[in-house]
């Protein structure tokens, strides 16, 4: 483990910086020595023993320094073998300068710097090789001085040899500690980066919208759920006006509780919540955006159970008395027909059918089973449904259908959404005929929402449309502008849509009334179903479904 750490390369930028600095230092030393030798200065220690060898060695040292500077500044990084070779040659040339000048010049201390820098760049045995070679060179020089009757000092050579090895040990220990520190910092940085990426991945997959605002009110993070809930087809550049207003209030009053709002006419109603990015600081704010439909759907399921039980009880209590009333009404109608009073017969029949429709609708509500999601191809599914209704609910109505060519695989309960769409189509056909008996038209669009990319079904008629006074009440049970209608069609359609995590909205149109079903994405449904044990999901593909 220790050897692995020592064998690791030094930080590239720092190693390059050391190489450059040492090459500059080496050039300065060479330049100073050459200037002192060739200048008209009476020096009695440089090259005094061998004036011919000294300038030759110094010239070789200058050439080596130039080559090293070129490698350091142009290549940027020398190979380890090149570094070792350079330092060995450099130590040898310094030894040549010492040999030609004598032991009293103190040039041998230049080797200490070479060994220190060399051990900072090469480690382990390779670094100790430099110390050993420098010590051997000094011992050989002293031996030559002894043979040639020059002044020699083996004690000084031995002391310098010890200094060389101590320098190598100290430098390698410092480098080892530096490598350990760098490795720890790098591991911590990698861990933080991995944690940051994991956090972002988790936040991006949340159904809850998340937007992070810095202290300057700039958006620094957002997930796709936030873009979808706020009605943005892509990255959010600026917060919606209502959300920005709530954020400003929160900054003024940290305990402020914002209300729900809709960012657009076809977006879901959302509940924002604010929290400081770092508690106790003004570093920024985290905005959580919750789809209120999810909470509403959970409450609606509980409400549906209790309402279904109540409705079932009411139907049981009403059905038997109504059978007797129907029988009496039938006898009365025969009498009225016999007496020629056909108008009273028609009225009696219409009222009886009206009561029957109410009972059937309430019974449908009470009999609605737990939602079973299938993954279905929406285009073929709606085409098959319309074909089955052409001779019943859509009889004598011109159908204009436009189905996107893009594949739309959506999770929903076929029987429940069939009931919802059938109610919408029956309503559209009724009001279209009411205004244009001979030119009744119903348009059906199956495609994607341009903003959220969710699958949609739009149904529009060419009737009178919905009045402003009725807009807030059209989805309420038993609310109707026609005495012949039960007032449960739209209510049941909305209930069935919400049971399937879909949303039914009224969309303003230039002509008639337009209703839009917006389906949840497959990812949303799958994540929600993982949390609900009482739902059954059958992940199967069907290109066409018998509806």
C-alpha positions in Angstrom: 0.0 0.0 0.0 2.8 2.4 1.0 4.8 1.6 -2.2 1.6 2.1 -4.3 1.2 5.6 -2.8 4.9 6.5 -3.4 4.7 5.2 -7.0 1.7 7.4 -7.8 2.6 10.4 -10.0 2.7 13.8 -8.3 -0.1 16.2 -9.1 0.3 17.1 -12.8 0.2 20.8 -12.3 2.5 20.8 -9.3 4.9 18.5 -10.9 5.0 20.7 -14.0 5.5 23.7 -11.8 8.4 22.1 -9.9 10.1 21.0 -13.2 9.8 24.6 -14.6 11.1 26.2 -11.4 14.0 23.7 -11.1 15.0 24.3 -14.8 15.0 28.0 -14.2 17.1 27.6 -11.0 19.5 25.3 -12.9 19.9 27.9 -15.7 20.6 30.7 -13.1 23.2 28.6 -11.3 24.9 27.7 -14.6 24.8 31.4 -15.7 26.3 32.6 -12.4 29.1 30.0 -12.5 30.0 30.9 -16.1 29.9 34.6 -15.4 32.2 34.2 -12.3 34.6 32.0 -14.3 34.9 34.0 -17.5 34.7 37.5 -15.9 37.9 39.4 -15.1 37.6 38.6 -11.4 40.4 37.0 -9.4 38.7 33.9 -7.9 40.9 31.2 -6.5 38.3 28.4 -6.0 36.5 27.8 -9.4 38.4 25.5 -11.7 41.7 26.0 -9.9 42.8 22.4 -10.0 42.0 21.8 -13.6 41.1 25.0 -15.6 40.6 23.0 -18.8 38.0 20.5 -17.5 36.0 23.1 -15.6 34.7 25.2 -18.6 34.0 21.9 -20.6 31.9 20.5 -17.7 30.2 23.8 -17.2 29.3 24.0 -21.0 27.9 20.4 -20.8 25.8 21.5 -17.8 24.5 24.5 -19.7 23.5 22.3 -22.7 21.7 19.9 -20.3 19.9 22.8 -18.6 18.7 24.1 -22.0 17.4 20.6 -23.0 15.7 20.2 -19.6 14.0 23.7 -20.0 12.7 22.7 -23.4 11.3 19.5 -22.1 9.7 21.3 -19.1 8.1 24.1 -21.0 7.2 22.5 -24.3 6.4 18.9 -23.5 5.1 19.8 -20.1 5.9 16.5 -18.4 9.0 14.3 -18.6 8.9 10.6 -18.2 10.2 9.2 -14.9 13.2 7.5 -16.6 14.0 10.8 -18.3 13.9 12.6 -14.9 16.2 10.0 -13.2 18.7 10.2 -16.1 18.7 14.0 -16.0 19.3 14.1 -12.3 22.1 11.4 -12.4 23.8 13.4 -15.2 23.3 16.7 -13.4 24.9 15.2 -10.2 27.7 13.8 -12.3 28.4 17.2 -13.9 28.3 19.0 -10.5 30.8 16.3 -9.3 33.0 17.3 -12.3 32.9 20.9 -11.3 33.9 19.9 -7.7 36.7 17.7 -9.1 38.1 20.6 -11.2 37.8 23.1 -8.3 38.7 21.2 -5.2 37.0 20.4 -1.9 37.0 23.9 -0.5 34.5 25.4 -3.0 31.3 24.2 -1.3 29.9 23.3 -4.7 29.0 19.9 -3.2 26.0 21.5 -1.4 24.4 22.1 -4.9 23.9 18.3 -4.9 21.6 18.6 -1.8 19.1 20.8 -3.8 19.3 18.3 -6.8 18.6 15.4 -4.5 15.8 17.2 -2.7 14.1 18.1 -6.0 14.7 14.7 -7.5 13.1 12.9 -4.5 10.1 15.2 -4.8 9.6 14.0 -8.4 10.8 10.3 -8.2 10.2 8.2 -5.0 11.2 5.1 -3.3 14.4 3.3 -4.4 14.7 5.6 -7.4 15.0 8.6 -5.1 17.6 6.9 -2.9 19.6 6.0 -6.0 20.3 9.7 -6.5 21.5 10.1 -2.9 23.7 7.0 -3.3 25.2 8.2 -6.6 26.0 11.6 -5.2 27.7 10.1 -2.2 29.7 7.7 -4.4 30.8 10.6 -6.6 32.1 12.6 -3.6 34.0 9.6 -2.2 35.6 8.9 -5.6 36.6 12.6 -5.9 38.2 12.5 -2.4 40.0 9.3 -3.4 41.3 10.9 -6.6 42.5 13.9 -4.6 44.3 11.5 -2.2 46.0 9.8 -5.1 47.1 13.1 -6.7 48.4 14.6 -3.4 45.6 17.2 -3.3 43.8 18.2 -0.1 41.1 15.6 0.6 38.5 15.2 3.4 36.7 11.8 3.6 34.9 12.9 6.7 33.3 15.8 4.8 32.3 13.4 2.0 30.8 11.0 4.5 28.9 13.7 6.3 27.5 15.0 3.0 26.5 11.4 2.0 24.5 11.1 5.3 22.9 14.5 4.6 21.9 13.3 1.1 20.1 10.3 2.5 18.5 12.2 5.3 17.3 14.8 2.7 15.8 12.0 0.6 14.0 10.4 3.6 12.6 13.8 4.7 11.4 14.8 1.2 9.9 11.4 0.5 8.1 11.4 3.9 6.7 14.8 3.1 5.7 13.7 -0.4 4.0 10.6 1.0 2.0 12.7 3.4 1.1 15.1 0.6 -0.1 12.2 -1.6 -2.1 10.8 1.3 -3.7 14.2 1.9 -4.4 14.6 -1.8 -5.9 11.1 -2.0 -8.1 11.8 1.0 -9.2 15.1 -0.5 -9.9 13.5 -3.8 -11.9 10.7 -2.3 -13.9 13.3 -0.3 -14.4 15.3 -3.4 -15.5 12.2 -5.3 -17.9 11.3 -2.5 -19.4 14.7 -2.4 -19.7 14.7 -6.2 -21.3 11.3 -6.2 -23.7 12.4 -3.4 -24.5 15.6 -5.3 -25.3 13.6 -8.4 -27.3 11.0 -6.5 -29.3 13.8 -4.8 -30.0 15.5 -8.1 -31.0 12.1 -9.6 -33.4 11.5 -6.7 -34.8 15.0 -6.9 -35.3 14.8 -10.6 -37.4 11.6 -10.2 -39.6 13.0 -7.5 -43.2 13.7 -8.3 -42.9 16.8 -6.0 -41.6 19.8 -7.9 -38.3 21.2 -6.5 -36.9 24.6 -7.4 -33.8 26.0 -5.7 -33.3 29.8 -5.6 -30.0 31.4 -4.6 -29.7 34.6 -2.6 -29.9 36.7 -5.8 -33.2 35.1 -6.8 -31.6 33.1 -9.6 -32.8 29.5 -10.2 -29.9 27.2 -9.6 -31.7 23.8 -9.7 -35.1 22.5 -10.9 -36.5 19.1 -11.6 -38.9 18.0 -14.4 -41.8 17.7 -12.0 -41.5 21.5 -11.2 -41.5 22.2 -15.0 -44.5 20.1 -15.5 -46.5 21.4 -12.6 -45.8 25.0 -13.4 -46.6 24.5 -17.1 -43.1 25.0 -18.6 -42.1 22.9 -21.7 -38.5 23.2 -20.8 -36.2 24.9 -18.2 -37.8 27.5 -16.0 -36.2 30.9 -16.7 -38.4 32.9 -14.2 -40.9 31.9 -11.6 -44.6 32.5 -12.3 -46.0 35.7 -11.0 -48.1 34.1 -8.3 -45.2 31.9 -7.1 -42.8 34.9 -7.1 -45.3 36.9 -5.1 -45.6 34.1 -2.5 -41.8 33.8 -2.3 -41.5 37.6 -1.7 -44.0 37.3 1.2 -42.0 34.3 2.6 -38.8 36.4 2.6 -40.6 39.1 4.5 -42.4 36.7 6.9 -40.6 33.3 7.2 -43.7 31.8 8.8 -45.9 32.8 5.8 -48.1 29.9 4.5 -48.8 30.3 0.8 -52.1 29.2 -0.7 -52.7 27.0 -3.7 -52.7 28.4 -7.2 -52.8 27.3 -10.9 -49.9 28.5 -13.1 -52.0 28.1 -16.2 -55.5 27.3 -17.3 -54.7 23.6 -18.1 -52.1 23.0 -15.3 -52.8 21.3 -12.0 -53.5 23.2 -8.9 -50.3 23.2 -6.8 -49.4 24.0 -3.2 -46.0 25.7 -2.8 -43.9 25.3 0.3 -40.7 27.2 1.2 -37.6 26.2 3.2 -34.1 27.8 3.6 -31.4 26.2 1.6 -29.1 26.3 4.7 -30.9 27.0 7.9 -29.7 30.1 9.7 -28.3 31.6 6.5 -29.4 33.6 3.5 -27.8 31.3 1.0 -31.0 30.6 -0.8 -34.5 29.0 -0.7 -35.8 25.6 -1.6 -39.3 25.7 -3.1 -41.3 22.5 -2.9 -44.3 22.3 -5.3 -46.9 19.7 -4.4 -49.6 18.6 -6.8 -52.8 19.0 -4.8 -54.6 16.5 -7.1 -52.5 13.7 -5.6 -53.7 14.5 -2.1 -57.2 15.1 -3.4 -57.2 11.7 -5.1 -56.2 10.0 -1.9 -59.0 11.7 0.0 -61.3 11.1 -2.9 -60.7 7.3 -2.7 -61.7 7.3 0.9 -64.7 9.4 0.1 -65.6 7.2 -2.8 -65.8 4.1 -0.6 -68.2 5.7 1.9 -70.2 7.4 -0.9 -70.5 4.1 -2.7 -71.8 2.3 0.3 -74.4 5.1 0.9 -75.4 5.1 -2.8 -75.8 1.4 -2.8 -78.1 1.6 0.2 -80.2 4.3 -1.4 -80.5 2.4 -4.7 -81.7 -0.7 -2.8 -84.3 1.3 -0.9 -85.5 3.2 -4.0 -85.5 0.4 -6.6 -88.3 -1.7 -5.2 -90.7 1.2 -4.7 -89.8 2.4 -8.2 -90.8 -0.9 -9.7 -94.3 -0.4 -8.3 -94.4 3.2 -9.6 -93.3 2.0 -13.1 -96.0 -0.6 -13.1 -98.7 2.0 -12.1 -97.2 4.5 -14.6 -97.5 1.8 -17.3 -101.1 1.2 -16.5 -101.8 4.9 -16.4 -100.1 5.4 -19.8 -102.3 2.8 -21.4 -105.3 4.7 -20.1 -104.0 8.0 -21.4 -103.3 6.5 -24.8 -106.8 5.0 -24.9 -108.3 8.4 -24.1 -106.2 10.1 -26.7 -104.1 12.1 -24.3 -100.7 11.3 -25.9 -98.9 14.4 -24.4 -99.4 13.1 -20.9 -98.1 9.7 -22.0 -94.9 11.3 -23.4 -94.4 13.3 -20.3 -94.9 10.3 -18.0 -92.4 8.3 -20.1 -89.8 11.0 -20.0 -90.0 11.5 -16.3 -89.8 7.7 -15.8 -86.7 7.5 -18.0 -85.2 10.5 -16.1 -85.6 8.7 -12.8 -84.2 5.5 -14.2 -81.1 7.3 -15.5 -80.5 8.8 -12.1 -80.8 5.4 -10.4 -78.4 3.8 -13.0 -75.8 6.6 -12.6 -75.9 6.3 -8.8 -75.7 2.5 -9.2 -72.6 2.9 -11.4 -71.0 5.1 -8.8 -71.7 2.6 -6.0 -70.6 -0.4 -8.1 -67.3 1.1 -9.1 -64.6 -1.4 -8.3 -60.9 -0.8 -7.4 -59.0 0.7 -10.2 -57.0 -1.9 -12.2 -54.4 -0.2 -14.4 -53.5 -1.6 -17.8 -50.9 -0.1 -20.1 -52.9 0.6 -23.3 -52.3 2.2 -26.6 -54.6 5.2 -26.4 -55.1 5.8 -30.1 -56.6 2.4 -31.0 -58.5 2.3 -27.8 -60.4 5.5 -28.5 -61.0 4.5 -32.1 -62.7 1.2 -31.0 -64.8 3.0 -28.4 -66.1 5.6 -31.0 -67.0 2.8 -33.4 -69.1 1.1 -30.8 -70.9 4.4 -30.0 -71.6 5.5 -33.6 -75.0 3.8 -33.7 -76.1 4.7 -30.2 -74.9 7.8 -28.3 -73.3 9.3 -31.5 -76.1 8.5 -33.9 -76.8 11.3 -36.4 -73.7 13.2 -35.3 -70.8 14.0 -37.6 -67.6 12.7 -35.9 -64.3 14.5 -36.6 -61.4 12.5 -35.2 -57.7 13.3 -35.1 -55.4 10.8 -33.5 -51.6 11.5 -33.2 -49.4 9.2 -35.1 -47.0 9.2 -32.1 -47.3 6.1 -30.0 -49.2 6.9 -26.7 -49.0 4.1 -24.2 -51.0 5.1 -21.1 -51.9 3.5 -17.8 -55.6 3.5 -17.0 -58.6 1.3 -16.1 -60.3 0.7 -19.4 -63.8 0.2 -18.0 -63.7 3.4 -15.9 -62.2 5.7 -18.5 -64.7 4.2 -21.0 -67.5 5.3 -18.8 -65.9 8.8 -18.4 -65.4 9.3 -22.2 -68.8 7.9 -23.0 -70.4 10.4 -20.6 -68.5 13.2 -22.3 -69.4 12.0 -25.8 -73.1 11.7 -24.8 -73.1 15.2 -23.4 -71.4 16.6 -26.5 -73.8 14.8 -28.9 -76.9 16.0 -26.9 -75.9 19.7 -26.8 -74.7 19.6 -30.4 -78.1 18.3 -31.6 -79.9 20.8 -29.4 -78.4 23.7 -31.3 -77.8 22.1 -34.7 -80.2 19.1 -35.2 -79.1 18.6 -38.8 -75.5 19.7 -38.4 -74.5 18.3 -35.0 -70.7 17.8 -34.9 -68.4 16.3 -32.3 -64.6 16.7 -32.6 -62.2 14.2 -30.9 -58.5 14.9 -30.5 -56.0 12.4 -29.2 -52.5 13.7 -28.8 -50.0 15.2 -26.4 -50.1 18.4 -24.3 -47.6 20.7 -25.9 -46.2 21.8 -22.5 -46.3 18.8 -20.2 -46.0 16.2 -23.1 -48.7 14.1 -21.3 -51.3 12.2 -23.3 -54.7 13.9 -23.7 -58.2 13.3 -25.1 -60.1 16.4 -26.1 -63.9 16.3 -26.9 -65.6 19.4 -28.4 -69.1 19.9 -29.7 -70.7 22.7 -31.7 -73.4 23.4 -29.3 -74.1 26.5 -27.2 -71.2 26.0 -24.8 -71.1 26.6 -21.1 -72.4 29.8 -19.6 -70.2 31.9 -17.3 -72.6 31.3 -14.4 -72.3 27.5 -14.9 -68.5 27.2 -15.1 -67.9 26.8 -11.4 -70.7 24.2 -11.0 -70.5 21.9 -14.1 -68.7 19.1 -12.2 -71.0 19.2 -9.2 -73.4 16.2 -8.8 -77.0 16.8 -9.9 -76.2 20.2 -11.4 -77.7 20.5 -14.9 -79.2 23.2 -17.1 -81.5 20.6 -18.7 -84.4 19.0 -16.9 -84.1 15.9 -19.0 -80.5 15.4 -17.8 -79.5 13.8 -14.5 -76.7 16.1 -13.7 -74.4 13.2 -12.9 -72.6 12.7 -16.2 -69.8 15.2 -15.8 -69.5 14.5 -12.1 -69.0 10.8 -12.7 -66.6 11.4 -15.6 -64.5 13.6 -13.3 -64.6 11.0 -10.5 -63.5 8.2 -12.8 -60.7 10.3 -14.3 -59.4 11.1 -10.8 -59.5 7.5 -9.8 -57.2 6.9 -12.8 -54.8 9.7 -11.8 -56.1 11.7 -14.8 -57.5 15.2 -14.8 -60.7 16.4 -16.5 -60.8 20.1 -17.3 -63.1 22.4 -19.1 -61.2 24.4 -21.8 -62.6 27.6 -23.3 -63.4 27.3 -27.0 -64.7 29.7 -29.6 -67.6 27.3 -30.4 -69.4 24.9 -28.2 -67.9 23.2 -25.1 -64.5 21.5 -25.0 -63.4 19.0 -22.3 -59.9 17.7 -21.9 -58.7 14.5 -20.1 -55.0 14.7 -19.2 -53.5 11.4 -18.4 -50.6 11.0 -15.9 -47.3 9.8 -17.4 -46.3 6.2 -17.1 -43.5 7.1 -14.7 -45.9 9.0 -12.4 -48.4 6.1 -12.3 -45.7 3.5 -11.7 -44.2 5.5 -8.8 -47.7 6.1 -7.3 -48.7 2.5 -7.7 -45.6 1.3 -5.8 -47.0 3.2 -2.8 -50.5 1.7 -3.1 -51.0 -1.9 -2.1 -54.8 -1.7 -2.8 -54.3 -1.1 -6.6 -53.6 -3.8 -9.1 -51.2 -3.1 -12.0 -51.0 -5.4 -14.9 -48.1 -4.2 -17.1 -49.2 -5.5 -20.5 -49.3 -3.9 -23.9 -52.5 -4.0 -25.9 -52.7 -2.4 -29.3 -56.5 -2.6 -29.3 -58.8 -3.2 -26.4 -62.4 -4.4 -26.5 -64.2 -1.6 -24.8 
